[in-house]
Amino acid sequence: MTPIRLALCITDLDIGGAERHLTQLAVRVDRRRFSPVVYCLGPKPPRDEASCVPALLAAGVEVHCLNARAIWQFPVVVHRLRRLFDAQNPQVVQTFLFHANVLGRIAACCAGVKTILAGVRVAERSARWHLWLDRMTHRCVDRYVCVSQSVADFSSQYAGLPAEKLVVIPNGIDLGKYPAGDCPDFLKATREMLGIPPGRRAITFVGRLTPQKGVDWLVETAPQWMAQLPDCDLLLVGDGPLRDSLEAAASSAGIANRVHFAGWRPDVPQILAASSLMVLPSAWEGMPNVVLEAMASRLPVLATDVEGVLELLGPNAPPQTVRYRDTQMLTQRLVALMSDPSGAAAIGAENRRRAEQHFAISRTVAAYEDLWASLVRQQAGCAD
């Protein structure tokens, strides 16, 4: 059987949630059934350690980077992408992230691709023109793959996308990359590398330092829970436009020595293994990968009850979730989790079991493969 020609298109290939998701699909897809090629609208990331390109190339996946850096280049990018599609003649185009979703579907339509899918990863109410543009071009799209039921509900009820085109495939995770974190020397060395003093515990945030992630609220509330947890520090892993203001806020609150800015790091599994709690105070999400990573790391979680979080945590969600900007509840639940190490460990163990049962990356890849193959069969039936 000739493999289905598959085009995977994304805005950029810097390491991030969507980028890693695409990479997992491209690397793990059954090559007897699919022949993948990856298209990136932006330039090739300059640093290999912060790029998905090396993993793709190592797996023998062809990668094209179109070097777009500004909106005015979009017509040129659509033209170049169409020509690349003409050369590959893909049977399926699957896109990820807003710019690739829009430009990819236009280029695919112009190239005569029969099956076009878009990935919807967040429920972003603030970008109304994104939603309008998605609605205006939905006729080009056969299916929207949503990362959670919450995102699918948002896409139908708020974004106005046709419900019959929405499919839910949750994110998956490579569980083998997340160590148990039960080696004292390993934990000690990791904490010291990150600036956590001996004998202290790390409450860890991983993500971009942007308003969406609510990290400004987290730092704002830190003095309240730090007063009740004198052996706990806050570790912020990631970078972004809020870093300077966050550092200033920590200094003004007199907690600069207990808030550690690690910047972007390639070793998140090791950092989570050395942490006591993962906290995610986001204003909105889709299905946050970092919650899934914490679950794989056997960590308890404290996250806002935004899109995808309740679906990830399942029956154990109540003690691990709070409403966005509910400072009192955030403090209470954080202190409760950190004051009961045995209870927190039990929650972390259950999180790991749930990740194993429901969110293994093999399940995610198989779901995409089945969806792509079924749509190709439908097209073949129509052609007959």
Residue pairs with C-beta under 8 A, 6 or more apart in sequence:
1 32
1 33
3 31
3 32
3 33
3 34
3 35
4 33
4 34
4 35
4 91
4 92
4 372
4 373
4 376
5 35
5 37
5 88
5 89
5 90
5 91
5 92
6 29
6 34
6 35
6 36
6 37
6 90
6 91
6 92
6 94
6 372
7 36
7 37
7 39
7 85
7 88
7 90
7 92
7 93
7 94
7 108
7 113
8 22
8 25
8 26
8 36
8 37
8 38
8 39
8 94
8 95
8 96
9 38
9 39
9 40
9 41
9 81
9 93
9 94
9 95
9 96
9 100
9 104
10 18
10 19
10 22
10 38
10 39
10 40
10 41
10 95
10 96
10 97
10 100
11 40
11 41
11 42
11 96
11 97
11 98
11 99
11 100
12 19
12 40
12 41
12 42
12 43
12 45
13 19
13 23
13 38
13 40
13 42
13 44
13 45
13 51
13 52
13 53
13 56
13 63
13 65
14 45
14 50
14 51
14 52
15 45
15 50
15 51
15 52
15 266
17 121
17 171
17 288
17 289
17 290
18 96
18 97
18 119
18 121
19 52
20 52
20 289
21 96
21 171
21 289
22 38
22 52
22 96
23 52
23 55
23 56
24 172
24 174
24 361
24 364
24 365
25 36
25 94
25 364
25 365
25 368
26 36
26 38
26 56
26 59
26 61
27 55
27 56
27 59
27 61
28 361
28 362
28 365
29 36
29 365
29 368
29 369
30 369
33 369
33 373
34 369
34 372
36 61
37 61
37 62
37 63
37 64
37 88
37 90
38 56
38 61
38 62
38 63
38 64
39 63
39 64
39 66
39 81
39 84
39 100
39 104
40 63
40 64
40 65
40 66
41 66
41 68
41 77
41 81
41 99
41 100
41 103
42 65
42 66
42 67
42 68
42 69
43 65
43 67
43 68
43 69
44 51
44 53
44 65
45 51
45 52
45 53
48 54
49 266
50 264
50 266
53 63
53 65
56 63
57 63
64 84
66 77
66 80
66 81
68 74
68 76
68 77
74 99
74 103
77 103
78 103
78 106
78 107
78 110
79 107
81 103
81 104
81 107
82 107
82 110
82 111
85 93
85 107
85 108
85 111
85 113
86 111
90 108
90 113
91 113
91 114
91 115
91 376
91 379
92 113
92 115
92 116
92 117
92 372
92 375
92 376
93 104
93 105
93 108
93 113
93 115
93 116
93 117
94 117
94 118
94 119
94 145
94 368
94 372
95 101
95 104
95 105
95 116
95 117
95 118
95 119
96 119
96 121
97 119
97 121
98 127
98 130
101 118
101 119
101 134
102 133
102 134
102 137
104 116
104 118
105 116
105 118
105 137
105 140
105 141
106 137
106 140
108 116
108 140
109 116
109 140
114 376
114 379
115 142
115 372
115 375
115 376
115 379
116 140
116 141
116 142
117 141
117 142
117 143
117 144
117 145
117 371
117 372
117 375
118 134
118 141
118 143
118 144
118 145
119 144
119 145
119 147
120 144
120 145
120 146
120 147
120 151
120 152
120 155
120 161
120 286
121 147
121 151
121 286
121 287
122 151
122 284
122 285
122 286
122 307
123 150
123 151
123 154
123 155
123 158
123 284
123 285
123 286
123 306
123 307
124 130
124 284
125 154
125 158
125 284
131 158
131 159
131 160
134 159
134 161
135 159
135 160
135 161
138 161
138 162
138 165
141 165
142 165
142 375
143 165
143 166
143 167
143 371
143 375
144 155
144 161
144 165
144 166
144 167
145 167
145 168
145 169
145 368
145 371
146 152
146 155
146 166
146 167
146 168
146 169
146 286
147 168
147 169
147 170
147 171
147 286
147 287
147 308
148 168
148 170
148 286
148 287
148 307
148 308
148 311
149 168
149 311
150 286
150 287
150 306
150 307
150 308
150 310
150 311
151 168
151 286
151 287
151 307
151 308
152 166
152 167
152 168
154 307
155 161
155 166
156 162
156 163
156 166
167 371
169 364
169 367
169 368
169 371
170 287
170 311
170 312
170 358
170 359
170 364
171 287
171 289
171 292
171 359
171 364
172 359
172 360
172 361
172 362
172 363
172 364
172 365
173 289
173 292
173 293
173 295
173 296
173 355
173 359
173 360
173 361
174 361
175 296
175 355
175 356
175 360
175 361
177 269
177 296
178 269
178 272
178 273
178 293
178 296
178 297
178 298
179 186
179 269
179 270
179 273
179 297
180 273
180 298
181 187
181 272
181 273
181 274
181 297
181 298
186 270
186 273
186 274
187 273
187 274
188 198
190 270
190 271
190 273
190 274
191 198
191 200
191 202
191 274
192 198
194 202
194 235
194 260
194 262
194 271
194 274
195 260
195 262
196 202
196 233
196 235
196 260
196 274
197 233
199 231
200 231
200 232
200 233
201 229
201 231
201 232
201 233
201 275
201 276
201 277
201 338
202 232
202 233
202 234
202 235
202 274
202 275
202 276
203 232
203 233
203 234
203 235
203 275
203 276
203 277
203 279
203 334
203 338
204 234
204 235
204 237
204 271
204 272
204 275
204 277
204 278
204 279
205 213
205 215
205 218
205 234
205 235
205 236
205 237
205 238
205 278
205 279
205 280
205 281
206 237
206 238
206 268
206 271
206 272
206 278
206 280
206 290
206 293
207 213
207 215
207 237
207 238
207 280
207 282
207 288
207 290
208 238
208 239
208 240
209 215
209 236
209 238
209 239
209 240
209 241
209 242
209 243
209 246
210 240
210 241
210 242
211 242
211 283
212 282
212 283
212 284
213 280
213 281
213 282
213 283
214 280
214 281
214 282
214 283
214 304
214 324
214 325
215 236
215 242
215 246
215 281
216 242
216 245
216 246
216 249
217 281
217 324
217 325
217 327
218 234
218 279
218 281
219 234
219 246
219 249
219 250
219 253
219 259
220 249
220 253
220 327
221 327
221 330
221 331
222 234
222 250
222 253
222 255
222 258
222 259
223 253
223 254
223 255
224 327
224 331
225 232
225 330
225 331
225 334
225 335
226 232
226 234
226 255
226 258
228 331
228 335
228 339
229 334
229 335
229 338
229 339
232 258
232 276
232 338
233 258
233 259
233 260
234 255
234 258
234 259
234 260
235 260
235 262
235 271
235 275
236 246
236 259
236 260
236 261
236 262
237 262
237 263
237 264
237 265
237 268
237 271
238 262
238 263
238 264
239 263
239 264
243 261
246 259
246 261
247 256
247 259
247 261
250 256
250 259
262 271
265 271
268 290
268 293
269 293
269 297
272 278
272 293
272 294
272 297
272 299
273 297
275 297
275 299
276 299
276 338
276 344
277 299
277 300
277 301
277 302
277 334
277 337
277 338
277 344
278 290
278 291
278 293
278 294
278 297
278 299
278 300
278 301
278 302
279 301
279 302
279 303
279 334
280 288
280 290
280 291
280 301
280 302
280 303
280 304
280 309
281 303
281 304
281 324
281 330
282 288
282 303
282 304
282 306
282 324
283 304
283 306
283 324
284 306
284 307
285 306
285 307
285 308
285 309
286 307
286 308
287 307
287 308
287 311
287 312
288 303
288 308
288 309
288 312
291 301
291 303
291 308
291 309
291 312
291 313
292 312
292 355
292 359
294 300
294 301
294 351
295 301
295 312
295 313
295 351
295 352
295 354
295 355
295 359
296 352
296 355
297 348
297 352
298 345
298 348
298 349
298 351
298 352
299 348
299 351
300 320
300 337
300 344
300 345
300 347
300 348
300 351
301 313
301 320
301 351
302 320
302 321
302 322
302 330
302 333
302 334
302 337
303 309
303 313
303 320
303 321
303 322
304 321
304 322
304 323
304 324
305 317
305 321
305 322
305 323
305 324
306 324
309 317
309 321
310 317
310 321
312 354
312 359
313 320
313 321
313 351
313 354
314 354
314 358
316 347
316 350
316 351
316 354
319 333
319 336
319 337
319 347
320 333
320 337
320 347
322 329
322 330
322 333
323 329
337 343
337 344
337 347
338 344
